[in-house]
């Protein structure tokens, strides 16, 4: 996991986390912080193991840590964060030693992590999508009643 640890230490990654933290300082709903990023990575890794997908652990963790890294751009100028995250993630991944083929797979998962058509796919994009949705603990959220997610979308019971 050396390359994944390099992501955590990357100056651009740290800078983006700080910007996101600033924009979300007063946010009462789910945040886009290290807890969320690690929850997504860990859930996606479990899905990969349970489903026998044999997806590289580093790819899963890289996608989990980077899938929302462009969120501050969305706050700033309304660019969808899944799109804003791609160039930021690509540069970080390259600096951390990920090869072009690896980056393509990880970036595809990042750009598609809000695309419900991947939900049933047995690949990196599919498990990142599902993990992102499953990572939210709506059943314990103090702001659940004010949340605009539909009851069907909210995680009000443990599914796994």
Phi and psi in degrees as GROMACS dihedral restraints (atoms count N, CA, C in turn):
[ dihedral_restraints ]
;  ai    aj    ak    al  type     phi  dphi    fc
    3     4     5     6     1   -58.3    20    10
    4     5     6     7     1   -43.5    20    10
    6     7     8     9     1   -67.9    20    10
    7     8     9    10     1   -35.2    20    10
    9    10    11    12     1   -65.6    20    10
   10    11    12    13     1   -42.3    20    10
   12    13    14    15     1   -63.7    20    10
   13    14    15    16     1   -30.0    20    10
   15    16    17    18     1   -65.5    20    10
   16    17    18    19     1   -35.3    20    10
   18    19    20    21     1   -59.9    20    10
   19    20    21    22     1   -47.3    20    10
   21    22    23    24     1   -60.1    20    10
   22    23    24    25     1   -28.1    20    10
   24    25    26    27     1   -96.6    20    10
   25    26    27    28     1    -4.0    20    10
   27    28    29    30     1   -67.7    20    10
   28    29    30    31     1   131.3    20    10
   30    31    32    33     1   -57.4    20    10
   31    32    33    34     1   -38.8    20    10
   33    34    35    36     1   -67.3    20    10
   34    35    36    37     1   -39.3    20    10
   36    37    38    39     1   -61.0    20    10
   37    38    39    40     1   -49.1    20    10
   39    40    41    42     1   -60.8    20    10
   40    41    42    43     1   -42.9    20    10
   42    43    44    45     1   -62.5    20    10
   43    44    45    46     1   -43.9    20    10
   45    46    47    48     1   -64.3    20    10
   46    47    48    49     1   -41.4    20    10
   48    49    50    51     1   -59.3    20    10
   49    50    51    52     1   -41.2    20    10
   51    52    53    54     1   -64.1    20    10
   52    53    54    55     1   -41.8    20    10
   54    55    56    57     1   -64.5    20    10
   55    56    57    58     1   -43.8    20    10
   57    58    59    60     1   -61.3    20    10
   58    59    60    61     1   -45.9    20    10
   60    61    62    63     1   -56.7    20    10
   61    62    63    64     1   -42.6    20    10
   63    64    65    66     1   -62.5    20    10
   64    65    66    67     1   -45.4    20    10
   66    67    68    69     1   -67.1    20    10
   67    68    69    70     1   -29.7    20    10
   69    70    71    72     1  -101.0    20    10
   70    71    72    73     1    10.8    20    10
   72    73    74    75     1   -54.2    20    10
   73    74    75    76     1   -39.9    20    10
   75    76    77    78     1   -99.9    20    10
   76    77    78    79     1     3.0    20    10
   78    79    80    81     1   -68.3    20    10
   79    80    81    82     1   131.6    20    10
   81    82    83    84     1   -96.3    20    10
   82    83    84    85     1   -14.0    20    10
   84    85    86    87     1   -93.2    20    10
   85    86    87    88     1  -178.2    20    10
   87    88    89    90     1   -47.2    20    10
   88    89    90    91     1   137.6    20    10
   90    91    92    93     1  -100.5    20    10
   91    92    93    94     1   168.9    20    10
   93    94    95    96     1  -117.6    20    10
   94    95    96    97     1    76.6    20    10
   96    97    98    99     1  -127.6    20    10
   97    98    99   100     1  -174.7    20    10
   99   100   101   102     1   -61.2    20    10
  100   101   102   103     1   -34.3    20    10
  102   103   104   105     1   -60.8    20    10
  103   104   105   106     1   -46.9    20    10
  105   106   107   108     1   -63.4    20    10
  106   107   108   109     1   -46.7    20    10
  108   109   110   111     1   -59.3    20    10
  109   110   111   112     1   -44.4    20    10
  111   112   113   114     1   -70.3    20    10
  112   113   114   115     1   -36.8    20    10
  114   115   116   117     1   -59.3    20    10
  115   116   117   118     1   -44.4    20    10
  117   118   119   120     1   -62.6    20    10
  118   119   120   121     1   -47.1    20    10
  120   121   122   123     1   -60.7    20    10
  121   122   123   124     1   -46.3    20    10
  123   124   125   126     1   -67.5    20    10
  124   125   126   127     1   -42.9    20    10
  126   127   128   129     1   -63.2    20    10
  127   128   129   130     1   -44.2    20    10
  129   130   131   132     1   -61.7    20    10
  130   131   132   133     1   -39.2    20    10
  132   133   134   135     1   -64.2    20    10
  133   134   135   136     1   -41.8    20    10
  135   136   137   138     1   -61.5    20    10
  136   137   138   139     1   -43.7    20    10
  138   139   140   141     1   -59.1    20    10
  139   140   141   142     1   -43.7    20    10
  141   142   143   144     1   -61.1    20    10
  142   143   144   145     1   -44.3    20    10
  144   145   146   147     1   -65.6    20    10
  145   146   147   148     1   -48.4    20    10
  147   148   149   150     1   -63.3    20    10
  148   149   150   151     1   -32.5    20    10
  150   151   152   153     1   -96.3    20    10
  151   152   153   154     1     2.5    20    10
  153   154   155   156     1    62.0    20    10
  154   155   156   157     1    37.2    20    10
  156   157   158   159     1   -81.9    20    10
  157   158   159   160     1   -21.3    20    10
  159   160   161   162     1    57.2    20    10
  160   161   162   163     1    40.5    20    10
  162   163   164   165     1   -86.4    20    10
  163   164   165   166     1   136.5    20    10
  165   166   167   168     1   -54.3    20    10
  166   167   168   169     1   130.2    20    10
  168   169   170   171     1   -58.2    20    10
  169   170   171   172     1   -41.3    20    10
  171   172   173   174     1   -62.9    20    10
  172   173   174   175     1   -35.9    20    10
  174   175   176   177     1   -65.7    20    10
  175   176   177   178     1   -42.9    20    10
  177   178   179   180     1   -62.8    20    10
  178   179   180   181     1   -48.3    20    10
  180   181   182   183     1   -66.6    20    10
  181   182   183   184     1   -38.6    20    10
  183   184   185   186     1   -61.4    20    10
  184   185   186   187     1   -46.5    20    10
  186   187   188   189     1   -63.7    20    10
  187   188   189   190     1   -42.3    20    10
  189   190   191   192     1   -62.7    20    10
  190   191   192   193     1   -42.4    20    10
  192   193   194   195     1   -72.3    20    10
  193   194   195   196     1   -26.2    20    10
  195   196   197   198     1  -107.6    20    10
  196   197   198   199     1    -6.4    20    10
  198   199   200   201     1   -61.9    20    10
  199   200   201   202     1   -29.0    20    10
  201   202   203   204     1  -113.8    20    10
  202   203   204   205     1    16.6    20    10
  204   205   206   207     1   -64.6    20    10
  205   206   207   208     1   -20.0    20    10
  207   208   209   210     1   -92.9    20    10
  208   209   210   211     1    12.9    20    10
  210   211   212   213     1   -57.8    20    10
  211   212   213   214     1   -36.8    20    10
  213   214   215   216     1   -63.1    20    10
  214   215   216   217     1   -30.0    20    10
  216   217   218   219     1   -66.9    20    10
  217   218   219   220     1   -41.4    20    10
  219   220   221   222     1   -61.6    20    10
  220   221   222   223     1   -42.5    20    10
  222   223   224   225     1   -62.5    20    10
  223   224   225   226     1   -38.5    20    10
  225   226   227   228     1   -73.7    20    10
  226   227   228   229     1   -47.3    20    10
  228   229   230   231     1  -135.3    20    10
  229   230   231   232     1    12.4    20    10
  231   232   233   234     1    73.5    20    10
  232   233   234   235     1     8.2    20    10
  234   235   236   237     1   -64.3    20    10
  235   236   237   238     1   128.7    20    10
  237   238   239   240     1   -53.6    20    10
  238   239   240   241     1   129.6    20    10
  240   241   242   243     1   -64.6    20    10
  241   242   243   244     1   -26.7    20    10
  243   244   245   246     1   -66.2    20    10
  244   245   246   247     1   -30.4    20    10
  246   247   248   249     1   -82.0    20    10
  247   248   249   250     1   -41.4    20    10
  249   250   251   252     1   -64.5    20    10
  250   251   252   253     1   -27.6    20    10
  252   253   254   255     1   -72.0    20    10
  253   254   255   256     1   -27.2    20    10
  255   256   257   258     1   -61.5    20    10
  256   257   258   259     1   -54.3    20    10
  258   259   260   261     1   -65.5    20    10
  259   260   261   262     1   -33.8    20    10
  261   262   263   264     1   -65.5    20    10
  262   263   264   265     1   -49.2    20    10
  264   265   266   267     1   -62.9    20    10
  265   266   267   268     1   -40.3    20    10
  267   268   269   270     1   -60.0    20    10
  268   269   270   271     1   -45.4    20    10
  270   271   272   273     1   -64.4    20    10
  271   272   273   274     1   -42.8    20    10
  273   274   275   276     1   -64.1    20    10
  274   275   276   277     1   -47.0    20    10
  276   277   278   279     1   -59.4    20    10
  277   278   279   280     1   -43.2    20    10
  279   280   281   282     1   -61.7    20    10
  280   281   282   283     1   -45.6    20    10
  282   283   284   285     1   -62.9    20    10
  283   284   285   286     1   -27.6    20    10
  285   286   287   288     1   -93.8    20    10
  286   287   288   289     1     8.1    20    10
  288   289   290   291     1    92.4    20    10
  289   290   291   292     1    13.1    20    10
  291   292   293   294     1   -80.2    20    10
  292   293   294   295     1   133.0    20    10
  294   295   296   297     1   -73.9    20    10
  295   296   297   298     1   159.5    20    10
  297   298   299   300     1   -52.3    20    10
  298   299   300   301     1   -42.9    20    10
  300   301   302   303     1   -64.1    20    10
  301   302   303   304     1   -40.8    20    10
  303   304   305   306     1   -63.8    20    10
  304   305   306   307     1   -44.8    20    10
  306   307   308   309     1   -61.6    20    10
  307   308   309   310     1   -40.8    20    10
  309   310   311   312     1   -58.4    20    10
  310   311   312   313     1   -44.8    20    10
  312   313   314   315     1   -65.3    20    10
  313   314   315   316     1   -45.6    20    10
  315   316   317   318     1   -65.5    20    10
  316   317   318   319     1   -43.7    20    10
  318   319   320   321     1   -66.7    20    10
  319   320   321   322     1   -34.6    20    10
  321   322   323   324     1   -62.8    20    10
  322   323   324   325     1   -43.2    20    10
  324   325   326   327     1   -62.9    20    10
  325   326   327   328     1   -39.2    20    10
  327   328   329   330     1   -65.6    20    10
  328   329   330   331     1   -50.3    20    10
  330   331   332   333     1   -68.0    20    10
  331   332   333   334     1   -23.7    20    10
  333   334   335   336     1  -102.1    20    10
  334   335   336   337     1     7.4    20    10
  336   337   338   339     1   -69.7    20    10
  337   338   339   340     1    -4.3    20    10
  339   340   341   342     1  -116.0    20    10
  340   341   342   343     1     7.3    20    10
  342   343   344   345     1   -95.0    20    10
  343   344   345   346     1   104.0    20    10
  345   346   347   348     1   -63.4    20    10
  346   347   348   349     1   -14.7    20    10
  348   349   350   351     1   -68.8    20    10
  349   350   351   352     1   -16.7    20    10
  351   352   353   354     1   -90.5    20    10
  352   353   354   355     1    -5.2    20    10
  354   355   356   357     1   -50.2    20    10
  355   356   357   358     1   -39.3    20    10
  357   358   359   360     1   -94.4    20    10
  358   359   360   361     1    -1.0    20    10
  360   361   362   363     1   -70.7    20    10
  361   362   363   364     1   141.8    20    10
  363   364   365   366     1   -99.6    20    10
  364   365   366   367     1    62.9    20    10
  366   367   368   369     1  -149.0    20    10
  367   368   369   370     1  -176.3    20    10
  369   370   371   372     1   -60.6    20    10
  370   371   372   373     1   -43.9    20    10
  372   373   374   375     1   -60.7    20    10
  373   374   375   376     1   -42.4    20    10
  375   376   377   378     1   -64.0    20    10
  376   377   378   379     1   -44.0    20    10
  378   379   380   381     1   -74.3    20    10
  379   380   381   382     1   -31.6    20    10
  381   382   383   384     1   -68.9    20    10
  382   383   384   385     1   -41.4    20    10
  384   385   386   387     1   -57.0    20    10
  385   386   387   388     1   -52.2    20    10
  387   388   389   390     1   -65.1    20    10
  388   389   390   391     1   -40.9    20    10
  390   391   392   393     1   -65.1    20    10
  391   392   393   394     1   -39.3    20    10
  393   394   395   396     1   -60.2    20    10
  394   395   396   397     1   -44.6    20    10
  396   397   398   399     1   -71.1    20    10
  397   398   399   400     1   -40.6    20    10
  399   400   401   402     1   -73.6    20    10
  400   401   402   403     1   -18.5    20    10
  402   403   404   405     1   -71.3    20    10
  403   404   405   406     1   -14.8    20    10
  405   406   407   408     1   -84.7    20    10
  406   407   408   409     1   126.5    20    10
  408   409   410   411     1   -96.7    20    10
  409   410   411   412     1    65.6    20    10
  411   412   413   414     1   -58.7    20    10
  412   413   414   415     1   -33.2    20    10
  414   415   416   417     1   -62.8    20    10
  415   416   417   418     1   -19.7    20    10
  417   418   419   420     1  -117.3    20    10
  418   419   420   421     1    10.8    20    10
  420   421   422   423     1   -85.0    20    10
  421   422   423   424     1   130.8    20    10
  423   424   425   426     1   -71.6    20    10
  424   425   426   427     1   -19.0    20    10
  426   427   428   429     1  -102.3    20    10
  427   428   429   430     1    10.3    20    10
  429   430   431   432     1   -54.0    20    10
  430   431   432   433     1   -41.3    20    10
  432   433   434   435     1   -65.3    20    10
  433   434   435   436     1   -29.0    20    10
  435   436   437   438     1   -90.6    20    10
  436   437   438   439     1    -9.2    20    10
  438   439   440   441     1   -69.2    20    10
  439   440   441   442     1   140.0    20    10
  441   442   443   444     1   -89.8    20    10
  442   443   444   445     1     3.4    20    10
  444   445   446   447     1   -65.5    20    10
  445   446   447   448     1   142.9    20    10
  447   448   449   450     1   -69.1    20    10
  448   449   450   451     1   154.7    20    10
  450   451   452   453     1   -56.1    20    10
  451   452   453   454     1   -33.1    20    10
  453   454   455   456     1   -67.1    20    10
  454   455   456   457     1   -31.0    20    10
  456   457   458   459     1   -83.9    20    10
  457   458   459   460     1   -26.9    20    10
  459   460   461   462     1   -70.5    20    10
  460   461   462   463     1   146.1    20    10
  462   463   464   465     1   -91.0    20    10
  463   464   465   466     1    84.5    20    10
  465   466   467   468     1   -95.7    20    10
  466   467   468   469     1    -8.2    20    10
  468   469   470   471     1  -139.2    20    10
  469   470   471   472     1   157.7    20    10
  471   472   473   474     1   -76.7    20    10
  472   473   474   475     1   127.7    20    10
  474   475   476   477     1  -102.5    20    10
  475   476   477   478     1   -16.8    20    10
